[in-house]
């Protein structure tokens, strides 16, 4: 089977038992990548192929897909035009079949609707939400410790507690801003004390005692 990604996804049955994908490449950007879910992120493995490029690294590339899986076919026509097609390849009686799940036009700093649905399907969205919640809980715990006047610093083979800190209260116009300010302050204080104590641990014992 042959697949072309130019203006749209075009499939053609050429009688072969492998999937051949043709894409546009602009300044060496574009190609076919295998996607595997790994916790809260995608594990991306680009497939190698043959390319017919000019001196600027633009032209067409041909990539052969020989194993079932989820693939992203990225065609880059220019500096401002790029398109991602998501293809699920399955094996039936030794013959590969490609199912196009959808196409996203690449927009900077945004996630396409097709990719969003795939992230929900493979549990990446929920894993990211859980990781963000864990970070918020850890930041809240650290801020609570600091406002109570102590900070726990973990160094190799030892845990130190810095007590007696005087922490002024924070004021904010919203709960969200207050939570952000508490987390930033607690992280900054913890990072500063960790650096100071880590450097002090490397000094000779006499200097540390002084």
N, C-alpha and C positions, 0 to 999 in steps of 0.2 A: 504494500500500500504506500502511496505517495501523498504527502501533505504539503501544501504551500500556505504560507501566511504572508499575504501581501495586504490587500485591502480587506480581505476576509479570509476565513479558513476554507481552503479548497482541498477536498480529498479525491483521490483517484486510485482505483484498484488496478495495479500493474502486474498482479499475479505473483508477487514476491511474498515470502513469509516473514518479512521484516518491514518495519516502518521507516520510510525515508522522509525526512523533514527538510524543507527549504525555507530559509528566512533571509530577510534583508539584514545587512550588517553595516553600521555607520560608525566610523572611527573605532573599529574593532569591538563595538558593543552589539550584542545580540547573540542568539544561539539557543540551545536546548539544555535545560537543567532538570535533573531528577530531584523531586521534593520528597522528604521524609519528615514526619512530625517527630520532634524531639523536645518533649516537655512544653515549654512556653515559646519555642522558636521552631523555625524550619531548618532542617539540615539540607543544604543545597550542594549538589554535585553536578558540575557542568560536564557535558559530554563533548568529546572532541570530534571534529569533523573536518571536511575539506572546504576550503574557501577560495573564492575567486575575487580578490580584492585589488583595488588600485593603490596608488602610492599613499593615499590618505587613509587607507585601511577600511574603505567602504566597498560594498558589492553584495554578493550573495554567499551564503554558506549552506552546505548540505551535511546533515547529521543523521546517522542511522541509529534507530532505537531497536534494541534486540531483546529487551527484558520487560516484563509487565511492571507497572508502577504508575505513579503520578508524575507528570512532567509539565514543566512550564516552557512554552515556546515563545521566546522573545524576539520580535522583529523590530528593528530600529531603522527607520527610513531616513531620518534626518536628526539634527540636534534637538528638534522640538516635537518630533513625531515618533512615538514608540507604542508598541501594542504587545500585550501578554495574552496568550491563549493557554488555557489549562486543559490538559489532555490526560485522560485515564486510559492506560493501555492494559488490555487483558489478553490472556492466552486461552484459546479454545481449539482443542485438537491440534496443537502445534502451530496454529496460525494466530498472529497478533491482530487484535482488533483495537482501533482507537476511537474513543468516545470524547468528543469535544464538550467540556463542561461549561465553557463560557469564555468570553473575551473581555479584557479590561484595557482601556486606553490608559497609558501611563501618565499619571499626574503627580508632580513632585509633592512629597510629604503627605500623601494620602494613600489609603488602602482601597483598592477596587472592590466592587460589590462581589465579584466572583471569588476573589481571594478571601474576603470576609466570610463568605459562606463555607469555604473550605476550612478556614481556621475554626469555625464553630463545629464543623463535621468531625474534625480530627482532634478536638479537645484543646486546641491551642488557646482559644479565647478564654475558656474557663481556667486554664493553667496560668495565663497571664494575670487574670483577675485575682487568683489565689496568691500569686507571688506578690502582687501589689498590696494585697491585704496584709500579708506577712511583713512587708516592709513598713507599712503604716503602723502596725502593732509594735514592731521593734522600735520605730522612731518615737512613738508615744511612751513606751516604757523607758527609753533613754531620757526623754524630756522630763518624765515624772521623777526619775532619780536625780537629775540635775536640780530641779526645783525643790527637791527635798534636801539639797545641800551635799550630795555625794555623787561620785562618778566611779564606776568600776572599770578598770583598765586591765586588759588581758595581754600579758607579755609572755614570751616563751618560758614555760615551766613555772609561772607565777601569776597570780591575780592580785592586783593592787586596788585598794579602795581609797579614793581621795575624799576626805570629809571636811566639813566646816566651811563649805562654799556659801557665799552670800549671793543669791540670784534674784535680781529685781524682777518684778512682775512685768509681763508683756501686755500691751494694749493693741487691739486690732479692731477693724470695722466689721469683721465677719468671722464666723467660726472657722471657715476654710482658711482665711488669712492667718488667724491665730495658730491653727494647727501647723501650717507651713512655717511660720516664724519659730515656733517651739522646736520643730524638727531641725531647722537650719541651725539654731543656736546650740542645741544639744550636740549635734554632729560636729560643729566647729570646736566646741569646748573639749569634747571627747578626743577629736583628732589632735588638738594642740597638746593635751596632757599625754596622750599616747606617744607622740613624737618626743616630747621632753623626757619622759620617763624611759623610753627606749634608748635615747642617747645617753642618759645618765647611767643606765645599766651597763654600758660599754666602757665607762671610765674606770680607772683604778679605784680600789676599795677606799683608800684614804680620801680621795676627792669626793666620792659619794657620801662618806660620813661627814665631811665638812659641809 
